[in-house]
Amino acid sequence: MVNYILGVQWGDKVWFQITEEDKKKSQAKSQTTAITVYEVFVETSSLSLRIIDTPGYGSTDGIQFDQMVAENLHRLFRSEDGVHDISAVGLVVKSGQNRLTGFQRYIFDAVLSLFGKDIEKNIVVLITHSDGMPEEDVITALKEAEVPCAKDASGEPVHFKFNNRQSRDYKDREEKMYQAAWDIGYCSLESFLSFLHNVDVKELSMTEGVLRERKKLEACVYHIQDAIKMEELKQNELQQTQRAFEENKEKFGVKDFTYEVEEPFKQLESINPSWWHLTRKATCCTKCEENCHYPGCWGVKDLSWCSVMKDNRCTVCTKKCRVSDHVKHEKIYVPRTRKVKKTAHDLKEKYKEQVDIKKALEEELHKSKVRKNKLLLDAYQCIVKLEDIALKKDSISTLIHLDFLIEKMRELGDDEKAQKLVALNEKYQAAIPSGWKWIHWVPGKLRKAQGKTRTVFYFISVFIKPSLAEQGTKTWL
């Protein structure tokens, strides 16, 4: 694309490549989740390009790495000096493929699940290693996989063919073949840039909303699991207190007695380094003593930029506290219990304004159940909203939460919501290809099998040419 804009022709016998100034830095970044924004301006061209190059999904370091890429895209899209509109999303596929592998399906789904529904007509396919002939196998594979993308007048996925051999040395007898490869790419770039000129530029407000809701969903569900566990521990303590009261109600008010309960409390503990090794920090509320964003809280130094914050308040913790009440550190709150001996005097002190202690205990138990039910409803509403706005809904990050929510909805007795979640789960499961067998869920971790395959996604944006002083690259870490 850069060579095309620079006006490079076959007869020039030159080829420009983008290289990193610091080789070691480049190698290190290839193993990170940095996103590079290339801004290309040429004085003699009326066209300027902004190319967003992701480091590639499918890292051997696991799905945590992929989630970090999504978080960095989120930061890029919502930053004041970031990217706020987009012209095209390019999905790279190799020529000759007659089906998408399970690995590719995972990567495509992971990326497309980040975007809003309005971006579908801006998604195009970039076919590499092409000989210029019709790509029937690739097109069939994309259609069978139901990859959402722009369609041409005949209903076929919009695609462009490339065969990048320009930087290779060749013998005189091979020149015609290399020129043919050049012509394939040149013609495709003409068509591709024509597509960019004519396609409606999409603002990323819906996409940014999808990213924000996904992060809130994940934070909400993990927070809910802790909150539900805490409520269940409180309910257990109340039930133990009820039993002790029933066994000693004749003594109550006449003679003191003691009983033992398992009292719940929150303990601040260091994050286990063997869990989520890329997520050793959490955003926690010091007032509510809750983990507002864990796991997945990375790359944010200013907590007001954390995905769970809105208008300088937390959207997750119980009291919706201010940002200033939160800290980001290598510790999390963990629900624990300790055996505590209590007396009839303790009961009187706690419920001194209540005439009927039994009724007071029942009311407190009921309030605890109401709080638990509200937490479940919040998580359910978040999934419903995500289902409504996302372009690609059958993503792993949503899927891993459904079993937990289905179980809790059934415990709650809300069969209607449980059945809707079951239907979503079945739809998601049906969309998972056999190649996903290498992805498995274990408590605390989600890992992928090791492999060398990497898929790169290019996000291309056309914009009016600014002053040359602004050209260059930006890296979002």
N, C-alpha and C positions, 0 to 999 in steps of 0.2 A: 504493500500500500504506500509506504513512504517513497519507494523508488518511482512508483507511478506518479505521485504528486510532484516529485522532483523532475519529472519529464524524461527519465532514463529510457533509452531505446535500445533495441537489440544491437544495432550497429555501433553503439558507444563502447561496447566491450567493458563496461564497468558495472559494479553492483555494490550498493551501499548497505552496510549492516549496522545495527545498533549494538554497541558494546558497552559493558560496564567499565568505568574508570578504574575501579578497584576490583581486581579479579577475585581476591579472597572474599571481599564483601559480597560479590555476585554469587559465589559458591555457597556462602552462608545463607544468603537470602533464598536460595533455591530450596532450602530445608526449612524455611519459615513460612509464615502466612502473610508476608508483606504483599500489598497490592500496588502495582506501579501504574501511574497515569502518564502516558506519553501524549504530549500536545505538539502537533506538527503544523507549522505555518511556513508557507513559501511565498515570497514576494510576487512571483510571476503567476501564482495560482489563486483563483477566486475561492478555492475550497480549503478549509482547514479541518483537521481531524483531531479528535481526542480518542485515544485508544486505551481502554482500561484492561490491563493484563493481570489476570489472577494467577497465583502460583500453581494452580491445578488441584482439583479435588482428587481424592483417592490416595492420600499420603499413607505411607506404611506406618506412620505414627498413630493411626487410628482416627475414628470419627471425631474425636475431640479436636483434631487439627482442622477438619472440615468445618466444624462449628466456629472455630476461630476465624476462618476465612469469611464466613457469613457475618460475624460480628464486625470485622474490619470493613466489609462492604456497607454495613449499616452505618458505621461512622462516616464513611466517605459520602454516602447519600444524604445524611442529615447535617453535615458540617456546613457552616456558612460559606466557606470557600471550597466546598466539595463539588460533586456532580449532582445536578438536580433534574436533568432530563436526559433522555437516551433515544438514539435513532435505531439501533439494531443490537441484537444479541446473536453472536455467531457461535454455533455449535460445530465443533470440528469432528469430522468422521473420515475414516480411511476408505478410499475407493475399493470396490470389490466385496465389501462386507454384505453377506446375505442375511445377517441377523445381528442385532445388538447383543453383546455379551451381558451377563448379569452384572458384571463390574461396570460396564458403560451405562446400563439402565440405572444402577444406583447413582452414578455421577450425574447423569442427566436429571434424574428426579430430584437429587439434592440441590442442584442449581435452580431448576425451574420452580421448585417449591418456594423459592425466595421471592418470586415476582408476583405482582398482582395480575388479575385477569386481563387487564387492558393492554398488556405487553405482547400478547400472543401474535399479533400481526406484524410484530417487529423482530420476531425470531427467525433466523435464516440458517441454512446448513452450508458449511464450508467443507468441500470434499477435497482431500489431499491425495497425492500420488495418482492423479487422474490421467488417463490417456486421451481424454477429450471425447470419448464415446459416451453414449447414453448410460447413465448410472442406474439401471433398472433395479439391481440387487439392493443398493443402498436405499433407494426410494421406497422399495417394498418393505425393507427392514424398519425404516422409520415409521411407515404407515401402520405396520403390524404392532409396533411398540406404542402406537398412539402418542408419539411425541408432539406436543402442541407447537405449531410454527405457522409462519405465513404460507398461504397457498396461492398458486398462480391461477389463471383463468380456467385451466383444465382440472383444477383441484389437486394438483401435485405440489408437494413441498417446494418452496422457493429455495434453490440451491445454486452454488457457484463452484466451479471446478478449478483446481490448482495443481501444479506439478513443479515445485520449486527446486530446480537443478541449476539455477543461475550462478551459484558461487562455486560450482565444481569445474575442474579442468577437464577438457575433452580433446579428443583427437580430431583431425580435419574431417575424417570420414564420418564422424558422429555429429557434425555441426548441424545438419538438417534436422536430426532428431531433437537436439537440444533447442533449436529455434522453434520447433513445433511445440515443445513444452513451454517455451516462453510465450508463444502466441496464445496458448490455452489460458495461461494466467492473465495475460494482458487483456484479452477479450472478456474474461470473467470479471476483472477489476472494473472495466468500463461498465459492465452490466450492474455490478454490485454498487458502484458509486452512483449510477443512475437510480438504483433502488433507494439509496440513502437520500438523494435529492427529492424524491417523490413521496417517500413514506412520511406519515404524520409523526412528528417528534413527540414522545410521550414523557410527561412529567413523572417523576419517580415518587410522587406522594403516596400512591397506593402500594408500590413496592416497599417504600420505607415503612408503611403501615404494616405490611406483612412481616417484615423483619422485626419490627418492634413488638407486634403481637406474638410472634414465635418466641422471642426472648422472654416476654412476660409470661407466656404459657409455661415454658420450661421452669422459670423461676417460681411461678405460682404452684405448679404441681409438686415440685420438690419441697417447697415451703409447706404446702398442704400436708404432705406425708409426715413431716415433723410435727405440724400442728395437730393433726389427727392422732398421732401417737401420744402427744401430750394430753389431749382431751381424754383419750382412752385410759391413760394412767390416772388422770384425775377422777374419772368415773369409777375406776377400780378402788381408789382410795375412799370415795364417797360410799361405795357399796360395803367396804370393810367397816366404815364408821356406822353405817346403818345396822349392820349385823351386831356390832358391839353395843349399840344403843338398845336394840331389841332384846339382847341377852341380859342387859343390865338396867332395863327401864324401871324396874321396881325399886332399884337403889337410887335412881336419878333424883336429885333434890333432897335425898335423905342421907345418903352415904357416898363418899367419894369412891371411884373405881378407876382402874387403868386398863388400857387396851393398846394394841400395837397395829399400826398401819404402814403400808408402803407409800411413803410420801414422794410425789414427783418433784423434780427440780431440774433446772437447766444448768449444765456444766460446760464451761468454755474449755474446749480441748483443741490441741494442735491437729491440723488436717493430716490425715494419714498419707505419707508421701507415696505410698504404693497405689493410691487411688487418684485418678484423674491428674496424672503427673504434670499436666499443662495448666492445671487449675488449682494451684496451691493457695489461692487467696479467695476470700469471700467478703461480700459486703454485708455487714451485720448491723442491726439496730441495737444500740446500747440501752435504750429505754425499754423496748419490748423484749429484749434478749432473744432475738430471732435472726435466722439466716435469711436475709431478704434476696440475695442473689448468690446462689451456690448450688451446683457447680456452674461453671461457664462465665465467671466474672473475670475477664482478662482485658488488658489493653486500655483500661480507663484509669487515668490518674485523678481527674476531677470527678468526684462521685456524682455531681449533678448531670454528668453525661451517661451515667449507668442506665442501661435499658429499662430498669424498673423505676426510674425516677421520672416524675413529670411535674412541672411547675415548682421545682425545688422541694417536692415531697415524694415520699416513697409510696408506690402503688401496691406494695405487698404486705408490709408489716401491719400488725393488728391496729395500731393507732394512727397509721398513715403519717408517721413522724417526718420532721424536716430532714433535709440532707445533712445538716450539721449534727444530727443525733446518730449518724451512721459512721462506721469506720470500715476500712478495708484492711484486713490482716490475714495472717496464716492460721487463723483459728475459727472454729464454728461452735455454735451452741448445740449440745447433744442432750436429748431427753434421758434422764436417769431417775432411779428411785433409791430411797434409803429408808431403812426401817426405823420408825420413830415411835416411842411410847408416849401416849397421850392420856389425859385424865378427864373425868367428868367436868372438872373445873375448866379445862380447855374448851369443851363443848359449850359451856355456859358463856364463856367469854366471846366465842366466835358468833354465837347466835343469841346474845343477851337480849336483843330487842324482839326476838321471836318467842312467842308463847309455846308453839308446837314445834319441838325440835325435829320430830319425824317429818313433818310437812316441810320444814325449812331444808332438810337434806334432800327431799324429793324435788323441790323447786330448783335447788342448785344443780342436781343431776340433770334435770330437764334443760336448764340453760346451757349446760355443757353440750348436750346432744344437739341443741339448736345451733350452737356455734360450729359444731362439726358439720352439720348439714349445710350451713351457709358456705363453708369452705369448699365443699364438694360442688355446690351449685356454681360457685365462681369459676372453678376449673372447667366445668361442663360448658358454661357460657363462653369461655375463652376458646375452646375447641370449636364450638359452633360458629363463632365469629371468624376464626381462621379458615374454616371450611367454606365460608361465604366469600372471602376476599382472595384466597390463594389461587394461582393459576394451576399449580400441580399440588394436589392435596395428599396423595399417598406417599408421604415422606416419613423416613425412619424416626425423626424427632417427635412427630405426633404419634406414630404407631406405638412407641415404647411406653406411652402413658395410658393407653386405652385399657389394657388389662386391669391395671390398678383401679381406674375409675369405674369400670364395669363391675368389679367386685364390690366396691364401696356403695355404688348405686343400688345393687341388689340387696346389700345389707340394710340400706335405707328403706327398701321396699318401693322404690320409684321404678317400677317395671318399664314405664314408657321411655324414660331417659336411658335406662340400661339397654333396652332393645335398640334404641337409635344408635347407641355406641357400639353395640354388637354388629349392627348393619354396616356401620362405618368400618369396623375392624375387618369384617368379611370382605368388604370391597377393597380395602388396603391389602389384605392378604392375597386376594386374587390377582392384584397388580404386581405382586412380587415375583420375579422370575426365579427359575430354579438356580440360577447363578448366585442368588443371595444366600445360598446355604453356608457360604463362608463368613456370613455375618451372624454373630450370636450374641445374645444378651445375657450378661451375668450381673449379679448385684454390684453396683458401684462402678461397673466398667462396660464399655461397648467397644469392641475391637474388631479389626478387620485382618484377614489373612495377609501375610507379607506378599508383595508383588512389585514389579518394576513399572507396570503400566501407569502412565500419567495422562490425563486429558486436560487440555488447556482451553479455557473459554475466553473469548475476546468480546468486550463490550465496546461497541463503536458508536461515537456520537458526533454528529455534524453540527457545526456552529459557525457564526459569522467571524471572519478573521479579525482578531484583536491586534494590538500593537506587537511588533516583533520582540519588544522587551519582555513580554510575558511568556515567550516560548520556553519549553524545557520539559523536565519531568518532575513528578512528585511521587513520593513513596508513602503509603499509608501503612503504619506498623500496627 
